[in-house]
């Protein structure tokens, strides 16, 4: 007859497997042996297995509870152990009768009950949370979040100010009262807690510091709310409604940011996050193209800056598809000539280059996309990077690397001083010789096998130049801050720091990834010259665009949201063996080179714009 | 979309998707052209010569083809493979063009200035032009939104 099915816990699997394989049961396991699995064994062996399990559980209880002897499961286990001892004595005397069998079954039952009680008391204990510390942590996080949310509307507006109001004297009383109250609560909780509490175990000074932080944040939040109510009660000073209108770029940026944050809720979207970013920057380029078209071709309407209603949002997005059609018959249309002559933007051939810029950026991104395949869904398909790193195509790789390094030099050297230019050129030469020394690329005059070394000398040679350029840039920066407030020295200094970091990235990137660096610099140059400056975007929009491109370039390098794609070889460039601190720094820099370089470029751009 | 199931054997929307795309575009195109010929929303006052009509028709065909190419280029830039699956990409471009440029061509003719005027702010002067704006924009937005499920693993064999 079939026995009634009984449920077993998932934790019981570990103990049963251990016993079945003859291994000791894991120390932290809280499961019971599933007895029917070993039902075919002799009574003595079954009792032995149950005793092993009980012993392991009681040891775990001993480690976790100081008062383990009072636990009912432990007491039952000790009783069952004694009965087990009696059974063994009877067994060794050679008594093979019914009494032995019945006693054995009774001991089995006792053991099973003891094990069940032990397991449940252990599970109850492991699931005990340190509620007080968790609440304190949650309160701090929620306060910081509220403060950020309240300051966001002002920070993202045209004034771009972010201040935390702490001054009003009315709130000082509240501050002291809150400190006092929190300290009282802390004392009450800590003196009455039975279980371990992380926050109580901190020193009194740290605890008081944390209380003051909580009270200060709460006062900050209340004064921010008060200020918002004040502002909304006052009538608006200048009714410039049209200035606060939303263009398509704003809609896209907001929708894209919210959409990306929401997509982080699904694990499929996190695995393929690169698709989200590629999609967003493609759409961004198309919307930029639409803005350029509208600003260059539709000025005869005399109101390109006014607000557009939702229907017209749709209407102007349609121009992206019709834009290219306009270019071709434009020469035959005299009306367009009139429109362009009244434009205040760049004229002539610059206009056509600026119109073509979003398309060039789209083509660059599409090429980079097929260079490095990331993500899990199509990881098995070979990409262009694989073709290049194949050892049969070393000459193509060498040619590509040489051309990329040359282009990096041309793109970066425009705003550097003469010394930095020479240092940059020598540094890039050093990068190529490093890669030739370790065997990734070949010089055109060597056709046979050359000895492969670690390339330490060449790499250190490049490091010297990197440090030199960064030092020159920092010197210029400090000079402009301290000695003479000269904006051009400041922007030159920042740009030199940036070019030093570009040189470091060129050294650490693998040769097939150098086109990524080239396209990064190319896109930055083109967008600065033809899109951001002419269309006069504000700081918030520029920051978000830099952030989006930085994220996309993180994935263009070949990284993904898993650890398997981290390029560990970058931590060994120029080092003989593993040295921890430089390796950590170099690997981090090589992995996050995309976002980091875009962030530094944002700094350069904003500081040069402020000085304009 | 149910009509082809009667005429062709072994037809299913997912299986023979290329055929379905072709059939869909052709149906929508013929419907559009027939409707415009029947209803004639833009009556031109003067009679045009036959040669003029032929040249207009040829210009329409060229513009339609150019818009297909443009949509194909945009789809490839959004990540479609360049060399493989060319037929599917091109048919998708043709489908998008039938929903957008064919309508414009039927209503406004091969006149770029008219297109700029209709699609700019407050440019729609009649209900036909408003409907043109709405249908074109909604088609393009619909295609844009359709890219969202791509990262999901809906085509994997282990999905239930």
Interface residues (C-beta under 8 A of the other chain):
Chain A: X266 X268 X269 X271 X272 X275 X276 X278 X279 X282 X283 X286 X297 X298 X301 X303 X308 X311 X312 X314 X315 X316 X317 X318 X319 X321 X322 X324 X325 X326 X329 X333 X335 X362 X363 X365 X366 X369 X375 X377
Chain B: X63 X66 X67 X70 X71 X74 X76 X77 X78 X79 X100 X101 X112 X113 X115 X116 X119 X120 X121 X122 X123 X133 X134 X136 X137 X138 X140 X141 X144 X147 X150 X151 X152 X153
